[in-house]
Amino acid sequence: MELIITEKDNAARRIAEILSEGSASTERRNGVNVYRWGDKRVVGLSGHVVGVDFPPEYSDWRDVEPKELIYADVTKEPTQENIVTTLQQLARRADEAVIATDYDREGELIGKEAYELIRAETDIPISRVRFSSITDREVTEAFADPDDVDFDLAAAGEARQIIDLVWGAALTRFLSLSARQLGNDFISVGRVQSPTLKLIVDREREIQAFEPEAYWELFADLAKNGSSFEAQYFYDDDGTEAERVWDESEADAAFADLTSVDAATVTSVRRRTREDSPPTPFKTTAFISAASSLGYSAQRAMSIAEDLYTAGYITYPRTDNTVYPEDLEEDALLDAFVGSPTFGEDAESLLEQDELVATEGDEETTDHPPIHPTGELPARSELSDAEWEIFELVVRRFRHGRGGRHLGAPARRRRRRRPLAEGQRQAPGRARLPRRLPLLQCQREPRPRRRGGRGTGHHRSQTGGQGDPATPQIRPVAAHRDHGGAWGRNEVDETQYYREIVR
């Protein structure tokens, strides 16, 4: 019997479906799914099924000095006993085993753990297969050319695991004992959580130290031949166009000047072309950042991406690579989207180009490619709304357009800028205002604009041509506070932050 071990149950089901060509059945052992066809069995782990810990003699916090943990032996014990039992039962009956865990450092460590559990029962041959996407082609090719477990890579993952244990346990005990906070009230310290806490506290202190400044912006609704558009007041500030007025008297004067006229005239038009370079391919951090702009937390985005990977729709989502491999067949991947109601038109336009040139970033690794679609296109009904949105994000990044992979020339955007009106007053300078001031009275209610630090700008008018008079409707100068991104909390409780992060 050939035993195949994957990292998770959903990967086991997908691989069994591919290798059996849909003929695999499912049986339950100790509450664990085992997929079978012919003389093959596939079982999925649940990530790490064994964990690291100290021997029992180090368990008493008061009797053991925290520094002793640095030199203590580290043991491994099963954390998922039903899966461990099932794996070892199947191993006793197997003639060979294949490790098919994820293709990264952590996956190699999980594979090594499975290797050791099997070795405790039998000395059958054990091989390793690696793939970056769970598609028919990659899985079939990987099983046709198996390799060995990379024990050096697994050792790197194991070193990280042991450092996490020693660092966290020793410092947690030290701080908790020093503060006399034990039991449920202990102070948790960790290799990752403690630097994260430091970043949060530093940011909170910056927010508390920030002093808001009031400023004013002036907008006008203009109309010409039934077509309306918005214009914004700006002035010359030492050679730089500025929209925010930092002195109330200057804001009053500008407002009075503009409300005293009956028409505005476009006196000049300036055009410029800006070239936007296409984005680099998705690595994990860039993917998480893009998903967050759609409202997904890092954990939620990665969970969805891993589901899409397991289903065979995208490549492995944990990667630092920003360079596509040379053997990537762009034409074949784009062909898969031709005919799609969502992606078909864009795919066809790219395929019509004489040459497809992929962008690339500065980071290149050899384990996984950047995150991209595999060419297996799901029906819209097969995915939830969230899954489809993340899938579409990955596809567009790979292919083109709004945050998509640009295969070809960079995008060009043309802007036009026009002064608001002939003879408008220029404010000579700025003044800092320490408090919020009342809004000026006028015909219409003020409309607050954006908040943030200095230096952000607004487009001026959106339509119209040179020499066109337009009827203005001037809105008031609106007072705002420059909040600098404040979160709205008045004080920081560092202990509470600790507890929240621990949870």
VEXVOVEX-54353 format. One line per field, with one value per residue (C-alpha): residue number from 1; chain; x negated, z, y negated. Coordinates in steps of 0.001 Angstrom, whole numbers. Each point is the difference from the previous one (the first is absolute). Example, Ala and Ser with C-alpha at 12.3 -4.5 7.8 and 13.67 -1.06 7.14 Angstrom:
BEGIN
pos = c(1;2)
unit = c(A;A)
X = c(-12300;-1370)
Z = c(7800;-660)
Y = c(4500;-3440)
END
This chain:
BEGIN
pos = c(1;2;3;4;5;6;7;8;9;10;11;12;13;14;15;16;17;18;19;20;21;22;23;24;25;26;27;28;29;30;31;32;33;34;35;36;37;38;39;40;41;42;43;44;45;46;47;48;49;50;51;52;53;54;55;56;57;58;59;60;61;62;63;64;65;66;67;68;69;70;71;72;73;74;75;76;77;78;79;80;81;82;83;84;85;86;87;88;89;90;91;92;93;94;95;96;97;98;99;100;101;102;103;104;105;106;107;108;109;110;111;112;113;114;115;116;117;118;119;120;121;122;123;124;125;126;127;128;129;130;131;132;133;134;135;136;137;138;139;140;141;142;143;144;145;146;147;148;149;150;151;152;153;154;155;156;157;158;159;160;161;162;163;164;165;166;167;168;169;170;171;172;173;174;175;176;177;178;179;180;181;182;183;184;185;186;187;188;189;190;191;192;193;194;195;196;197;198;199;200;201;202;203;204;205;206;207;208;209;210;211;212;213;214;215;216;217;218;219;220;221;222;223;224;225;226;227;228;229;230;231;232;233;234;235;236;237;238;239;240;241;242;243;244;245;246;247;248;249;250;251;252;253;254;255;256;257;258;259;260;261;262;263;264;265;266;267;268;269;270;271;272;273;274;275;276;277;278;279;280;281;282;283;284;285;286;287;288;289;290;291;292;293;294;295;296;297;298;299;300;301;302;303;304;305;306;307;308;309;310;311;312;313;314;315;316;317;318;319;320;321;322;323;324;325;326;327;328;329;330;331;332;333;334;335;336;337;338;339;340;341;342;343;344;345;346;347;348;349;350;351;352;353;354;355;356;357;358;359;360;361;362;363;364;365;366;367;368;369;370;371;372;373;374;375;376;377;378;379;380;381;382;383;384;385;386;387;388;389;390;391;392;393;394;395;396;397;398;399;400;401;402;403;404;405;406;407;408;409;410;411;412;413;414;415;416;417;418;419;420;421;422;423;424;425;426;427;428;429;430;431;432;433;434;435;436;437;438;439;440;441;442;443;444;445;446;447;448;449;450;451;452;453;454;455;456;457;458;459;460;461;462;463;464;465;466;467;468;469;470;471;472;473;474;475;476;477;478;479;480;481;482;483;484;485;486;487;488;489;490;491;492;493;494;495;496;497;498;499;500;501;502;503)
unit = c(A;A;A;A;A;A;A;A;A;A;A;A;A;A;A;A;A;A;A;A;A;A;A;A;A;A;A;A;A;A;A;A;A;A;A;A;A;A;A;A;A;A;A;A;A;A;A;A;A;A;A;A;A;A;A;A;A;A;A;A;A;A;A;A;A;A;A;A;A;A;A;A;A;A;A;A;A;A;A;A;A;A;A;A;A;A;A;A;A;A;A;A;A;A;A;A;A;A;A;A;A;A;A;A;A;A;A;A;A;A;A;A;A;A;A;A;A;A;A;A;A;A;A;A;A;A;A;A;A;A;A;A;A;A;A;A;A;A;A;A;A;A;A;A;A;A;A;A;A;A;A;A;A;A;A;A;A;A;A;A;A;A;A;A;A;A;A;A;A;A;A;A;A;A;A;A;A;A;A;A;A;A;A;A;A;A;A;A;A;A;A;A;A;A;A;A;A;A;A;A;A;A;A;A;A;A;A;A;A;A;A;A;A;A;A;A;A;A;A;A;A;A;A;A;A;A;A;A;A;A;A;A;A;A;A;A;A;A;A;A;A;A;A;A;A;A;A;A;A;A;A;A;A;A;A;A;A;A;A;A;A;A;A;A;A;A;A;A;A;A;A;A;A;A;A;A;A;A;A;A;A;A;A;A;A;A;A;A;A;A;A;A;A;A;A;A;A;A;A;A;A;A;A;A;A;A;A;A;A;A;A;A;A;A;A;A;A;A;A;A;A;A;A;A;A;A;A;A;A;A;A;A;A;A;A;A;A;A;A;A;A;A;A;A;A;A;A;A;A;A;A;A;A;A;A;A;A;A;A;A;A;A;A;A;A;A;A;A;A;A;A;A;A;A;A;A;A;A;A;A;A;A;A;A;A;A;A;A;A;A;A;A;A;A;A;A;A;A;A;A;A;A;A;A;A;A;A;A;A;A;A;A;A;A;A;A;A;A;A;A;A;A;A;A;A;A;A;A;A;A;A;A;A;A;A;A;A;A;A;A;A;A;A;A;A;A;A;A;A;A;A;A;A;A;A;A;A;A;A;A;A;A;A;A;A;A;A;A;A;A;A;A;A;A;A;A;A;A;A;A;A;A;A;A;A;A;A;A;A;A;A;A;A;A;A;A;A;A;A;A;A;A;A)
X = c(0;-1177;710;184;-138;1160;15;3776;3113;1235;-3348;259;3452;-1112;-3154;1940;2528;-2767;-2044;3039;1675;3047;353;-1227;2337;-143;-227;-268;-2700;-74;2051;-2468;831;-2018;382;-516;-55;-1783;-3050;-407;1026;-138;258;-97;-1672;1116;-3190;-2311;1274;-2843;-1143;-3157;-81;-2276;-212;2419;-2698;-68;3726;-56;-537;-1092;-2497;-1710;-2072;1083;-3602;-104;2470;-2651;-2064;2825;683;2973;2390;2651;3424;3081;2522;2475;0;2752;-1889;-3311;1639;1597;-3267;-1934;2692;-85;-3817;-178;1906;-1777;-2779;-1049;968;31;-174;2112;100;-263;-3097;-1599;-2043;2956;1348;-3392;8;3510;-1158;-3013;2318;2087;-3217;-1057;3431;-156;-3600;1080;2171;-1751;-3044;1883;-1323;1218;-156;993;1983;198;2405;1007;3618;2389;895;214;-3214;-2185;1174;-379;-3488;-1089;1056;-1721;-3323;-227;-2936;-1294;969;-2192;-1164;-2083;3028;2056;-2724;317;3714;-710;-2525;2638;2450;-2451;-1022;3661;445;-3149;324;3691;-78;-3123;1030;3646;-969;-2599;2378;2954;-2026;-1581;3423;1582;2609;640;2923;2403;-1564;-3489;-1897;-519;-3124;-754;-2539;2615;2648;-2407;-1475;3544;1078;-2903;1107;3562;-1022;-2426;2719;2490;-2465;-544;3749;286;-2833;1502;1362;2817;-30;3048;64;2504;768;2204;2045;2289;2718;-257;2335;-255;2715;1752;-3151;-1255;-3391;-1912;-2997;-2247;-1721;-3785;-2840;-3743;-1974;-3689;339;2240;3734;1822;3682;95;194;-1461;1110;3625;-332;-1539;2766;2599;-1596;-179;3602;1155;-1862;1531;3564;-143;-161;2784;-2057;-3260;-2232;-2483;-3165;-2416;-146;-3005;-269;-2430;-381;-956;-1282;1061;-2305;1849;-144;-2404;1315;1680;-2103;1772;-397;1084;3005;1044;-370;2161;2613;142;1055;3045;772;-1602;-2203;-3326;1298;3203;-1793;-2535;2696;1913;-3196;-936;3458;-404;-3450;1323;2793;-2606;961;-3097;-3606;-1355;765;-3015;-2919;-2562;-604;784;-1468;1952;-1879;-1356;2121;3282;2273;1832;1870;1383;1158;1666;1667;1740;1844;1158;3775;367;2705;-2211;-3507;428;-138;-3168;-1677;726;-1423;-3224;-298;268;-3221;-3164;-1967;897;-2562;588;-963;-2336;-1036;-3306;491;-531;193;99;2558;3261;970;1868;3688;1885;2954;-655;2190;2799;2974;2818;3610;1229;2525;-2768;-1485;1383;44;-3182;-1783;931;-1192;-3396;-269;793;-2637;-2651;1092;-33;-3391;-1343;1639;589;1859;1104;-2748;-520;-3066;-968;-1223;-1061;-353;559;3247;142;2280;603;844;1200;-293;1635;-50;3370;714;-1588;-1213;400;-1809;-3110;-491;-3499;-844;1074;639;436;3363;-2;3745;3084;1598;3653;959;738;3592;1179;2830;-730;-986;-3731;-1203;-3022;-2772;-2643;-2181;-3675;-3504;-1192;-1031;3047;1588;3235;700;1372;2870;1131;1537;100;-2387;-2107;1998;3273;1878;1773;2526;-1462;1777;-2588;55;-1414;-3507;193;-2092;-1511;-2398;-3122;230;-3006;1808;925;1978;2199;-1278;-1192;-2255;-1841;101;-3124;980;3345;-1825;-2090;3083;1753;-3001;-359;3603)
Z = c(0;-779;2748;-931;2756;-580;2310;287;-696;-2857;-1766;496;-1574;-2979;-648;294;-2496;-2468;301;-4;-2826;2187;1102;3612;2866;3622;3199;3598;2431;3524;-1245;-2838;-3723;-2027;-3801;-1827;-3474;-1064;2212;826;3163;588;3459;922;3124;1775;-321;2855;1717;2538;2131;1845;3783;3010;2106;2978;2539;-1433;415;3440;-574;3591;331;-3375;-794;-3384;-1278;492;-2894;-2409;500;620;-2322;-2333;-518;-2621;896;-2165;-35;-2363;1358;-2257;-3131;1318;789;-3454;-1735;1882;-538;-3742;5;1452;-3035;-2626;-2352;-710;1043;-1772;1858;-1881;2481;-1066;-1852;2528;3198;2275;-2377;-27;3825;57;-2534;2174;2982;-2061;-1140;3637;1001;-2856;823;3546;-1485;-3159;-2226;-3328;-2739;487;-2828;-330;-2729;-461;-1942;58;-1036;457;-3651;-2081;-1875;2965;2285;-2705;-935;3641;742;-3158;1222;3826;2034;3584;3130;419;3594;-39;-905;2628;2571;-723;774;3105;1239;-315;1913;2875;184;253;2899;1931;-580;835;2999;1662;-362;801;3263;805;-444;1638;3060;226;-140;2242;-2677;-186;-842;-2551;485;-1244;-2387;-3353;-2041;-3482;-2785;-2292;2343;2083;-2932;-1311;3347;-138;-3433;1211;3160;-1905;-2505;2750;1690;-3294;-280;3524;-618;-3254;76;-2510;-2175;-1486;-3684;-2628;-3571;-2512;-2755;-2708;-2008;-3555;-2934;-3767;-2537;2456;903;3566;1513;3180;376;2994;1157;85;352;-501;3103;-763;-3458;1098;-624;3334;762;3777;1547;3507;1044;632;-1208;-3280;-402;639;-2589;-2658;669;-297;-3280;-1562;1140;-1434;-3641;-2257;-2359;-148;-3074;-905;-805;-750;-370;858;-1071;1116;-571;2870;-582;2594;158;265;3430;813;462;3243;2879;3257;1637;-3148;-348;3613;-494;-3145;1695;2959;-2369;-751;3710;750;3026;-558;1645;-2029;-3287;551;1037;-3225;-2072;1511;-841;-3588;-121;1299;-2578;-2733;-1074;1119;829;3523;1849;2345;-2047;-70;-3728;-2334;-3199;-2196;-1016;-3542;-857;850;-3040;-51;-3206;1409;3206;-1888;-2371;3008;587;-3587;-47;3666;529;2565;-1390;-3650;-1709;1804;-645;-3723;-170;1606;-2292;-2993;1005;-1922;3166;3632;2487;3680;2680;2752;3446;1837;1950;-1701;1706;-1411;2217;-1197;-2794;781;749;-3272;-1467;-1142;-3083;1577;-84;2474;-787;1890;1831;1346;2165;2754;-518;2064;-1828;-3371;1014;1101;-3105;-2205;1850;-782;-3632;-635;1638;-2309;-3143;-381;901;3444;2126;-2518;-1591;-2921;-2908;-2305;192;3181;448;-878;1594;-1200;2377;-610;2522;-117;2378;1615;-1339;-1559;2584;2995;3163;1037;3710;884;2651;2765;3704;2524;1838;3355;261;-2083;-1254;-1017;-3644;-2035;-787;-3621;-2252;270;2706;95;-1200;1960;-2150;756;3093;221;-48;-2213;-3557;-1424;-3004;-1929;-3728;-1004;-2498;-1713;-3223;-2048;-2415;-250;-187;1160;2515;2662;2645;3458;3119;2686;3069;3283;1238;2221;3135;550;2440;-1310;2046;-1373;80;3695;1141;2439;3200;2825;1949;-422;2412;-829;2274;-1756;-3346;1241;904;-3276;-2019;2067;-617)
Y = c(0;-3545;-2539;-3705;-2644;-3586;-3006;-373;2019;-2214;429;3783;20;-2092;2070;3252;-1339;-893;3197;2311;-1948;-395;3629;-341;849;-1121;2004;-1182;1135;-1413;-2936;-706;101;2512;-111;3284;1506;3159;513;-3697;-1893;-3755;-1544;-3674;-1334;-3166;-1986;911;3141;19;-2925;-1024;-343;305;3165;188;-933;-3551;-605;-1693;-3718;-736;2845;-450;-3077;-1439;46;3785;334;-1279;3147;2472;2899;-386;2899;692;1320;716;-2836;1739;3530;1359;-1137;1355;3344;204;-861;2652;2655;-620;-69;3537;1321;-2132;1062;-3578;-3526;-3357;-3349;-2589;-2866;-3652;-1079;-2365;72;675;2639;1707;71;1471;2570;852;492;2432;1691;560;1322;2518;937;832;2779;1202;-471;-172;-2357;-3586;-2561;-3662;-1770;-3779;-2208;-3667;470;2892;356;3173;-770;-998;2804;2655;-1226;-185;3599;1169;-1444;359;-1305;345;-1910;-3086;484;-3190;-2119;1822;-695;-3724;206;2040;-2586;-2709;2210;591;-3683;-980;2434;-963;-3756;-107;2326;-1471;-3664;655;1678;-2664;-2957;1734;990;-3479;-1659;2658;633;3725;2269;-1470;-3437;924;-2289;1660;-751;1295;-343;-1541;-1397;-2118;-2002;-363;-1423;-2449;-1246;-495;-1858;-2256;-844;-737;-2343;-1833;-447;-1338;-2461;-1282;-3576;-576;-3098;-1686;-897;-1121;1130;-1774;1638;-1318;1747;-1380;513;-591;833;2281;1890;-411;646;-693;-2298;-586;-3172;157;-2460;-272;904;-636;1527;2875;244;197;575;-255;-3456;-85;-3525;-961;-3592;1141;2559;-2733;-2254;2713;933;-3604;-475;3088;-651;-3516;1186;1263;2164;1905;126;2695;-1940;2828;3752;2136;3608;2648;3710;2275;3494;2569;2987;3315;1633;2792;3557;951;1227;763;-3407;-1867;2297;-609;-3763;78;2201;-2374;-2792;2164;324;3374;566;1749;3162;37;-736;2782;2466;-650;122;3368;1353;-1206;1599;3313;-98;-467;-3531;-1951;836;355;-3264;-47;-1281;-2802;369;-2914;1477;2406;3151;154;3029;-1738;229;-3328;781;3248;-1679;-2848;2481;1539;-3281;-554;318;-925;-2644;-1737;395;1033;-3380;-1062;3368;-279;-3529;1169;3006;-2337;-1771;814;711;684;-1293;721;-2476;1147;-1148;10;3231;3353;3388;3506;1719;-1600;-2383;-3214;488;362;1924;3551;-92;2036;-2352;653;-759;-3035;2193;2265;-2752;-2180;-3770;-376;2803;-1448;-3469;1326;2177;-2981;-2031;2623;329;-3739;-392;2671;-1231;-3678;-3120;-1101;1445;2797;1430;-2152;2031;-2801;-3768;-1985;-1905;-3682;-2562;-3525;-2826;-3518;-2790;-3398;-2965;-669;-3478;-3037;-2497;2275;-1074;1883;498;-1217;2561;2370;-264;2829;123;1806;607;617;-3232;-554;415;-3090;-867;299;1208;3734;2414;733;3370;1254;1402;2593;23;836;-1392;-2811;410;1770;-1695;-157;-133;-3330;-248;3179;-1345;-3183;-1662;-3111;-3223;1575;-2167;2043;-938;564;1224;-660;2195;-1264;264;3063;385;3428;1532;1694;3181;1824;3336;-54;3008;-1907;1654;-2242;2328;3259;2924;2012;2875;298;22;2892;1982;-741;1152;3141;918)
END
